[in-house]
């Protein structure tokens, strides 16, 4: 679903394809890498307990408000993933719906 949206928004195939190995490649910014590390640690909190180093790295790149919003997004996506996995949702049926551009007011 998210890769479909990313493609629709113009993200490159290589950046989408390499997300799973974000820490092994150098095509992501330091901020993106901090977000990936944060997302992995928050997602696996029962295993990682979100290490201090990951927290410090995230704080270098995100304001407290940004980090709260990022964490909320991670929690929401994790919730939806658990919902879809539990109810055996089949991937591959998502189509992005884009709102048509607003028409300029008539003059």
N, CA, C and O atoms as a GROMACS GRO file, in nm:
protein
  428
    1UNK      N    1   0.082  -0.119   0.000
    1UNK     CA    2   0.000   0.000   0.000
    1UNK      C    3   0.088   0.126   0.000
    1UNK      O    4   0.068   0.216  -0.082
    2UNK      N    5   0.182   0.131   0.091
    2UNK     CA    6   0.262   0.252   0.101
    2UNK      C    7   0.358   0.266  -0.017
    2UNK      O    8   0.387   0.378  -0.060
    3UNK      N    9   0.408   0.156  -0.068
    3UNK     CA   10   0.496   0.165  -0.185
    3UNK      C   11   0.417   0.213  -0.307
    3UNK      O   12   0.472   0.283  -0.392
    4UNK      N   13   0.290   0.176  -0.316
    4UNK     CA   14   0.206   0.224  -0.425
    4UNK      C   15   0.190   0.376  -0.413
    4UNK      O   16   0.202   0.449  -0.512
    5UNK      N   17   0.163   0.422  -0.291
    5UNK     CA   18   0.150   0.567  -0.270
    5UNK      C   19   0.281   0.639  -0.300
    5UNK      O   20   0.281   0.746  -0.361
    6UNK      N   21   0.393   0.581  -0.257
    6UNK     CA   22   0.522   0.644  -0.283
    6UNK      C   23   0.548   0.656  -0.432
    6UNK      O   24   0.594   0.761  -0.479
    7UNK      N   25   0.520   0.550  -0.508
    7UNK     CA   26   0.538   0.556  -0.653
    7UNK      C   27   0.448   0.663  -0.713
    7UNK      O   28   0.490   0.740  -0.800
    8UNK      N   29   0.325   0.666  -0.666
    8UNK     CA   30   0.229   0.764  -0.716
    8UNK      C   31   0.276   0.907  -0.686
    8UNK      O   32   0.247   1.000  -0.762
    9UNK      N   33   0.349   0.924  -0.576
    9UNK     CA   34   0.402   1.055  -0.540
    9UNK      C   35   0.537   1.085  -0.604
    9UNK      O   36   0.594   1.192  -0.582
   10UNK      N   37   0.590   0.990  -0.686
   10UNK     CA   38   0.712   1.015  -0.760
   10UNK      C   39   0.841   0.964  -0.696
   10UNK      O   40   0.950   0.995  -0.745
   11UNK      N   41   0.830   0.885  -0.589
   11UNK     CA   42   0.952   0.830  -0.527
   11UNK      C   43   1.017   0.731  -0.623
   11UNK      O   44   0.948   0.665  -0.701
   12UNK      N   45   1.150   0.719  -0.618
   12UNK     CA   46   1.222   0.632  -0.711
   12UNK      C   47   1.211   0.485  -0.667
   12UNK      O   48   1.198   0.454  -0.549
   13UNK      N   49   1.217   0.398  -0.766
   13UNK     CA   50   1.209   0.254  -0.739
   13UNK      C   51   1.323   0.207  -0.648
   13UNK      O   52   1.300   0.126  -0.558
   14UNK      N   53   1.443   0.255  -0.670
   14UNK     CA   54   1.557   0.208  -0.593
   14UNK      C   55   1.540   0.243  -0.446
   14UNK      O   56   1.572   0.161  -0.359
   15UNK      N   57   1.491   0.362  -0.416
   15UNK     CA   58   1.472   0.400  -0.275
   15UNK      C   59   1.361   0.318  -0.210
   15UNK      O   60   1.370   0.286  -0.091
   16UNK      N   61   1.259   0.285  -0.285
   16UNK     CA   62   1.152   0.200  -0.232
   16UNK      C   63   1.204   0.058  -0.211
   16UNK      O   64   1.181  -0.003  -0.106
   17UNK      N   65   1.273   0.005  -0.311
   17UNK     CA   66   1.322  -0.133  -0.305
   17UNK      C   67   1.422  -0.158  -0.193
   17UNK      O   68   1.430  -0.268  -0.141
   18UNK      N   69   1.499  -0.055  -0.156
   18UNK     CA   70   1.606  -0.075  -0.059
   18UNK      C   71   1.569  -0.036   0.084
   18UNK      O   72   1.655  -0.036   0.171
   19UNK      N   73   1.443  -0.004   0.108
   19UNK     CA   74   1.402   0.033   0.244
   19UNK      C   75   1.436  -0.077   0.345
   19UNK      O   76   1.479  -0.049   0.456
   20UNK      N   77   1.416  -0.202   0.306
   20UNK     CA   78   1.440  -0.313   0.401
   20UNK      C   79   1.587  -0.327   0.440
   20UNK      O   80   1.619  -0.393   0.538
   21UNK      N   81   1.675  -0.267   0.363
   21UNK     CA   82   1.819  -0.271   0.395
   21UNK      C   83   1.872  -0.129   0.412
   21UNK      O   84   1.986  -0.100   0.375
   22UNK      N   85   1.791  -0.041   0.466
   22UNK     CA   86   1.824   0.101   0.480
   22UNK      C   87   1.957   0.123   0.550
   22UNK      O   88   2.028   0.218   0.519
   23UNK      N   89   1.991   0.034   0.644
   23UNK     CA   90   2.116   0.053   0.720
   23UNK      C   91   2.238  -0.005   0.650
   23UNK      O   92   2.349   0.001   0.704
   24UNK      N   93   2.219  -0.061   0.531
   24UNK     CA   94   2.330  -0.120   0.456
   24UNK      C   95   2.364  -0.040   0.330
   24UNK      O   96   2.461  -0.072   0.261
   25UNK      N   97   2.287   0.062   0.302
   25UNK     CA   98   2.308   0.143   0.181
   25UNK      C   99   2.321   0.290   0.219
   25UNK      O  100   2.287   0.329   0.331
   26UNK      N  101   2.369   0.369   0.126
   26UNK     CA  102   2.391   0.511   0.156
   26UNK      C  103   2.304   0.606   0.073
   26UNK      O  104   2.345   0.718   0.043
   27UNK      N  105   2.184   0.562   0.037
   27UNK     CA  106   2.098   0.646  -0.046
   27UNK      C  107   1.995   0.725   0.033
   27UNK      O  108   1.918   0.802  -0.025
   28UNK      N  109   1.993   0.708   0.165
   28UNK     CA  110   1.898   0.780   0.248
   28UNK      C  111   1.970   0.887   0.329
   28UNK      O  112   2.088   0.870   0.364
   29UNK      N  113   1.902   0.994   0.358
   29UNK     CA  114   1.960   1.102   0.436
   29UNK      C  115   1.977   1.057   0.582
   29UNK      O  116   1.919   0.957   0.623
   30UNK      N  117   2.056   1.131   0.657
   30UNK     CA  118   2.073   1.101   0.799
   30UNK      C  119   1.939   1.108   0.872
   30UNK      O  120   1.911   1.026   0.960
   31UNK      N  121   1.857   1.203   0.835
   31UNK     CA  122   1.724   1.216   0.897
   31UNK      C  123   1.637   1.094   0.865
   31UNK      O  124   1.569   1.041   0.954
   32UNK      N  125   1.638   1.050   0.740
   32UNK     CA  126   1.560   0.931   0.703
   32UNK      C  127   1.611   0.808   0.778
   32UNK      O  128   1.532   0.726   0.824
   33UNK      N  129   1.742   0.796   0.788
   33UNK     CA  130   1.801   0.682   0.858
   33UNK      C  131   1.764   0.684   1.007
   33UNK      O  132   1.741   0.579   1.068
   34UNK      N  133   1.760   0.803   1.066
   34UNK     CA  134   1.718   0.815   1.206
   34UNK      C  135   1.572   0.773   1.220
   34UNK      O  136   1.535   0.708   1.318
   35UNK      N  137   1.490   0.810   1.124
   35UNK     CA  138   1.347   0.772   1.127
   35UNK      C  139   1.332   0.622   1.112
   35UNK      O  140   1.250   0.561   1.181
   36UNK      N  141   1.408   0.561   1.023
   36UNK     CA  142   1.402   0.416   1.007
   36UNK      C  143   1.445   0.344   1.135
   36UNK      O  144   1.380   0.248   1.178
   37UNK      N  145   1.552   0.390   1.196
   37UNK     CA  146   1.600   0.328   1.321
   37UNK      C  147   1.495   0.342   1.431
   37UNK      O  148   1.469   0.249   1.506
   38UNK      N  149   1.434   0.461   1.439
   38UNK     CA  150   1.330   0.486   1.537
   38UNK      C  151   1.210   0.394   1.512
   38UNK      O  152   1.158   0.332   1.605
   39UNK      N  153   1.168   0.385   1.386
   39UNK     CA  154   1.054   0.300   1.352
   39UNK      C  155   1.080   0.154   1.387
   39UNK      O  156   0.993   0.087   1.441
   40UNK      N  157   1.198   0.104   1.357
   40UNK     CA  158   1.231  -0.035   1.390
   40UNK      C  159   1.232  -0.057   1.541
   40UNK      O  160   1.179  -0.157   1.588
   41UNK      N  161   1.290   0.035   1.615
   41UNK     CA  162   1.297   0.019   1.761
   41UNK      C  163   1.161   0.029   1.827
   41UNK      O  164   1.130  -0.048   1.918
   42UNK      N  165   1.079   0.124   1.781
   42UNK     CA  166   0.944   0.137   1.837
   42UNK      C  167   0.860   0.014   1.801
   42UNK      O  168   0.785  -0.036   1.884
   43UNK      N  169   0.872  -0.033   1.678
   43UNK     CA  170   0.797  -0.150   1.635
   43UNK      C  171   0.835  -0.274   1.715
   43UNK      O  172   0.750  -0.355   1.750
   44UNK      N  173   0.964  -0.288   1.745
   44UNK     CA  174   1.013  -0.405   1.819
   44UNK      C  175   1.044  -0.369   1.964
   44UNK      O  176   1.139  -0.421   2.022
   45UNK      N  177   0.963  -0.281   2.022
   45UNK     CA  178   0.991  -0.229   2.156
   45UNK      C  179   1.007  -0.339   2.260
   45UNK      O  180   1.084  -0.323   2.354
   46UNK      N  181   0.935  -0.451   2.246
   46UNK     CA  182   0.948  -0.559   2.344
   46UNK      C  183   1.086  -0.625   2.337
   46UNK      O  184   1.131  -0.686   2.434
   47UNK      N  185   1.153  -0.611   2.224
   47UNK     CA  186   1.288  -0.666   2.208
   47UNK      C  187   1.396  -0.560   2.230
   47UNK      O  188   1.498  -0.587   2.292
   48UNK      N  189   1.372  -0.439   2.180
   48UNK     CA  190   1.477  -0.337   2.179
   48UNK      C  191   1.471  -0.241   2.297
   48UNK      O  192   1.573  -0.184   2.338
   49UNK      N  193   1.351  -0.222   2.353
   49UNK     CA  194   1.330  -0.122   2.458
   49UNK      C  195   1.372   0.018   2.413
   49UNK      O  196   1.400   0.104   2.496
   50UNK      N  197   1.378   0.040   2.284
   50UNK     CA  198   1.422   0.166   2.222
   50UNK      C  199   1.551   0.214   2.289
   50UNK      O  200   1.548   0.293   2.383
   51UNK      N  201   1.663   0.166   2.238
   51UNK     CA  202   1.793   0.201   2.299
   51UNK      C  203   1.816   0.352   2.307
   51UNK      O  204   1.767   0.428   2.224
   52UNK      N  205   1.892   0.394   2.408
   52UNK     CA  206   1.924   0.535   2.426
   52UNK      C  207   1.990   0.594   2.302
   52UNK      O  208   1.964   0.710   2.268
   53UNK      N  209   2.074   0.517   2.235
   53UNK     CA  210   2.143   0.568   2.115
   53UNK      C  211   2.043   0.597   2.003
   53UNK      O  212   2.059   0.695   1.930
   54UNK      N  213   1.942   0.513   1.990
   54UNK     CA  214   1.840   0.535   1.887
   54UNK      C  215   1.758   0.660   1.922
   54UNK      O  216   1.725   0.740   1.834
   55UNK      N  217   1.726   0.675   2.049
   55UNK     CA  218   1.652   0.793   2.095
   55UNK      C  219   1.734   0.920   2.071
   55UNK      O  220   1.682   1.020   2.019
   56UNK      N  221   1.861   0.916   2.107
   56UNK     CA  222   1.948   1.034   2.089
   56UNK      C  223   1.960   1.069   1.941
   56UNK      O  224   1.956   1.187   1.904
   57UNK      N  225   1.973   0.968   1.856
   57UNK     CA  226   1.983   0.991   1.711
   57UNK      C  227   1.856   1.056   1.658
   57UNK      O  228   1.861   1.150   1.579
   58UNK      N  229   1.742   1.004   1.702
   58UNK     CA  230   1.614   1.060   1.658
   58UNK      C  231   1.599   1.204   1.704
   58UNK      O  232   1.551   1.288   1.629
   59UNK      N  233   1.641   1.233   1.827
   59UNK     CA  234   1.631   1.369   1.880
   59UNK      C  235   1.722   1.466   1.806
   59UNK      O  236   1.695   1.586   1.804
   60UNK      N  237   1.830   1.416   1.747
   60UNK     CA  238   1.918   1.503   1.668
   60UNK      C  239   1.849   1.554   1.542
   60UNK      O  240   1.878   1.664   1.494
   61UNK      N  241   1.757   1.474   1.489
   61UNK     CA  242   1.697   1.505   1.359
   61UNK      C  243   1.551   1.549   1.365
   61UNK      O  244   1.498   1.600   1.267
   62UNK      N  245   1.487   1.531   1.480
   62UNK     CA  246   1.345   1.564   1.491
   62UNK      C  247   1.319   1.645   1.617
   62UNK      O  248   1.374   1.616   1.724
   63UNK      N  249   1.235   1.746   1.604
   63UNK     CA  250   1.192   1.822   1.721
   63UNK      C  251   1.104   1.730   1.807
   63UNK      O  252   1.059   1.626   1.758
   64UNK      N  253   1.079   1.766   1.932
   64UNK     CA  254   0.989   1.683   2.013
   64UNK      C  255   0.852   1.663   1.947
   64UNK      O  256   0.796   1.553   1.953
   65UNK      N  257   0.799   1.767   1.886
   65UNK     CA  258   0.669   1.755   1.818
   65UNK      C  259   0.678   1.660   1.698
   65UNK      O  260   0.591   1.576   1.679
   66UNK      N  261   0.784   1.674   1.619
   66UNK     CA  262   0.801   1.586   1.503
   66UNK      C  263   0.817   1.441   1.547
   66UNK      O  264   0.762   1.350   1.485
   67UNK      N  265   0.893   1.419   1.653
   67UNK     CA  266   0.916   1.283   1.701
   67UNK      C  267   0.787   1.223   1.755
   67UNK      O  268   0.762   1.104   1.736
   68UNK      N  269   0.705   1.303   1.820
   68UNK     CA  270   0.575   1.255   1.868
   68UNK      C  271   0.486   1.216   1.750
   68UNK      O  272   0.420   1.112   1.753
   69UNK      N  273   0.485   1.300   1.646
   69UNK     CA  274   0.404   1.269   1.527
   69UNK      C  275   0.456   1.146   1.454
   69UNK      O  276   0.378   1.062   1.409
   70UNK      N  277   0.588   1.134   1.444
   70UNK     CA  278   0.647   1.015   1.381
   70UNK      C  279   0.610   0.890   1.460
   70UNK      O  280   0.574   0.788   1.401
   71UNK      N  281   0.619   0.898   1.591
   71UNK     CA  282   0.586   0.783   1.676
   71UNK      C  283   0.439   0.747   1.661
   71UNK      O  284   0.405   0.629   1.654
   72UNK      N  285   0.352   0.846   1.656
   72UNK     CA  286   0.210   0.820   1.636
   72UNK      C  287   0.185   0.751   1.503
   72UNK      O  288   0.104   0.658   1.495
   73UNK      N  289   0.254   0.794   1.398
   73UNK     CA  290   0.239   0.730   1.267
   73UNK      C  291   0.285   0.584   1.273
   73UNK      O  292   0.221   0.496   1.216
   74UNK      N  293   0.396   0.560   1.342
   74UNK     CA  294   0.449   0.422   1.356
   74UNK      C  295   0.348   0.336   1.431
   74UNK      O  296   0.320   0.223   1.389
   75UNK      N  297   0.295   0.388   1.540
   75UNK     CA  298   0.197   0.314   1.620
   75UNK      C  299   0.071   0.285   1.536
   75UNK      O  300   0.018   0.174   1.541
   76UNK      N  301   0.025   0.383   1.460
   76UNK     CA  302  -0.094   0.364   1.377
   76UNK      C  303  -0.070   0.257   1.271
   76UNK      O  304  -0.154   0.169   1.252
   77UNK      N  305   0.043   0.264   1.203
   77UNK     CA  306   0.072   0.165   1.099
   77UNK      C  307   0.088   0.026   1.160
   77UNK      O  308   0.040  -0.072   1.105
   78UNK      N  309   0.156   0.018   1.275
   78UNK     CA  310   0.168  -0.110   1.342
   78UNK      C  311   0.032  -0.165   1.381
   78UNK      O  312   0.007  -0.285   1.370
   79UNK      N  313  -0.057  -0.078   1.427
   79UNK     CA  314  -0.193  -0.122   1.461
   79UNK      C  315  -0.267  -0.176   1.340
   79UNK      O  316  -0.328  -0.283   1.347
   80UNK      N  317  -0.261  -0.103   1.228
   80UNK     CA  318  -0.327  -0.151   1.108
   80UNK      C  319  -0.265  -0.281   1.058
   80UNK      O  320  -0.336  -0.370   1.011
   81UNK      N  321  -0.132  -0.294   1.068
   81UNK     CA  322  -0.068  -0.419   1.028
   81UNK      C  323  -0.119  -0.535   1.111
   81UNK      O  324  -0.148  -0.642   1.057
   82UNK      N  325  -0.130  -0.516   1.241
   82UNK     CA  326  -0.178  -0.623   1.329
   82UNK      C  327  -0.323  -0.658   1.296
   82UNK      O  328  -0.361  -0.775   1.298
   83UNK      N  329  -0.402  -0.557   1.267
   83UNK     CA  330  -0.541  -0.578   1.229
   83UNK      C  331  -0.549  -0.661   1.101
   83UNK      O  332  -0.620  -0.762   1.096
   84UNK      N  333  -0.476  -0.619   0.998
   84UNK     CA  334  -0.481  -0.688   0.868
   84UNK      C  335  -0.425  -0.829   0.877
   84UNK      O  336  -0.480  -0.921   0.817
   85UNK      N  337  -0.317  -0.847   0.949
   85UNK     CA  338  -0.260  -0.981   0.965
   85UNK      C  339  -0.358  -1.072   1.038
   85UNK      O  340  -0.381  -1.186   0.996
   86UNK      N  341  -0.416  -1.023   1.146
   86UNK     CA  342  -0.509  -1.104   1.226
   86UNK      C  343  -0.630  -1.148   1.146
   86UNK      O  344  -0.677  -1.261   1.162
   87UNK      N  345  -0.682  -1.060   1.061
   87UNK     CA  346  -0.802  -1.090   0.986
   87UNK      C  347  -0.774  -1.140   0.844
   87UNK      O  348  -0.864  -1.144   0.760
   88UNK      N  349  -0.649  -1.177   0.819
   88UNK     CA  350  -0.608  -1.241   0.693
   88UNK      C  351  -0.636  -1.154   0.570
   88UNK      O  352  -0.678  -1.204   0.466
   89UNK      N  353  -0.613  -1.027   0.584
   89UNK     CA  354  -0.630  -0.936   0.472
   89UNK      C  355  -0.532  -0.973   0.362
   89UNK      O  356  -0.415  -1.001   0.388
   90UNK      N  357  -0.580  -0.973   0.239
   90UNK     CA  358  -0.494  -1.007   0.126
   90UNK      C  359  -0.433  -0.881   0.067
   90UNK      O  360  -0.504  -0.788   0.030
   91UNK      N  361  -0.299  -0.877   0.059
   91UNK     CA  362  -0.235  -0.760   0.000
   91UNK      C  363  -0.254  -0.758  -0.152
   91UNK      O  364  -0.286  -0.860  -0.213
   92UNK      N  365  -0.235  -0.642  -0.208
   92UNK     CA  366  -0.238  -0.631  -0.354
   92UNK      C  367  -0.366  -0.576  -0.411
   92UNK      O  368  -0.381  -0.568  -0.533
   93UNK      N  369  -0.460  -0.537  -0.325
   93UNK     CA  370  -0.587  -0.486  -0.376
   93UNK      C  371  -0.604  -0.337  -0.354
   93UNK      O  372  -0.712  -0.282  -0.377
   94UNK      N  373  -0.500  -0.272  -0.312
   94UNK     CA  374  -0.508  -0.129  -0.282
   94UNK      C  375  -0.488  -0.046  -0.408
   94UNK      O  376  -0.398  -0.073  -0.488
   95UNK      N  377  -0.573   0.054  -0.426
   95UNK     CA  378  -0.558   0.151  -0.534
   95UNK      C  379  -0.564   0.290  -0.472
   95UNK      O  380  -0.660   0.323  -0.404
   96UNK      N  381  -0.461   0.371  -0.496
   96UNK     CA  382  -0.464   0.505  -0.437
   96UNK      C  383  -0.574   0.588  -0.500
   96UNK      O  384  -0.596   0.584  -0.621
   97UNK      N  385  -0.642   0.662  -0.417
   97UNK     CA  386  -0.746   0.752  -0.465
   97UNK      C  387  -0.695   0.893  -0.440
   97UNK      O  388  -0.670   0.932  -0.326
   98UNK      N  389  -0.681   0.966  -0.544
   98UNK     CA  390  -0.635   1.104  -0.535
   98UNK      C  391  -0.753   1.196  -0.561
   98UNK      O  392  -0.830   1.176  -0.655
   99UNK      N  393  -0.765   1.295  -0.478
   99UNK     CA  394  -0.869   1.395  -0.498
   99UNK      C  395  -0.832   1.477  -0.622
   99UNK      O  396  -0.715   1.513  -0.640
  100UNK      N  397  -0.929   1.507  -0.705
  100UNK     CA  398  -0.898   1.591  -0.821
  100UNK      C  399  -0.856   1.730  -0.774
  100UNK      O  400  -0.900   1.778  -0.670
  101UNK      N  401  -0.773   1.790  -0.852
  101UNK     CA  402  -0.725   1.924  -0.820
  101UNK      C  403  -0.844   2.020  -0.816
  101UNK      O  404  -0.937   2.009  -0.897
  102UNK      N  405  -0.842   2.110  -0.723
  102UNK     CA  406  -0.952   2.208  -0.711
  102UNK      C  407  -0.953   2.297  -0.833
  102UNK      O  408  -0.849   2.340  -0.882
  103UNK      N  409  -1.072   2.322  -0.880
  103UNK     CA  410  -1.087   2.412  -0.994
  103UNK      C  411  -1.075   2.556  -0.945
  103UNK      O  412  -1.125   2.590  -0.838
  104UNK      N  413  -1.010   2.640  -1.023
  104UNK     CA  414  -1.003   2.781  -0.983
  104UNK      C  415  -1.142   2.843  -0.984
  104UNK      O  416  -1.227   2.802  -1.064
  105UNK      N  417  -1.166   2.940  -0.897
  105UNK     CA  418  -1.299   3.004  -0.896
  105UNK      C  419  -1.329   3.070  -1.030
  105UNK      O  420  -1.241   3.125  -1.097
  106UNK      N  421  -1.454   3.065  -1.064
  106UNK     CA  422  -1.498   3.130  -1.189
  106UNK      C  423  -1.484   3.280  -1.174
  106UNK      O  424  -1.510   3.336  -1.068
  107UNK      N  425  -1.444   3.345  -1.282
  107UNK     CA  426  -1.428   3.492  -1.277
  107UNK      C  427  -1.534   3.559  -1.358
  107UNK      O  428  -1.537   3.682  -1.366
   0.00000   0.00000   0.00000
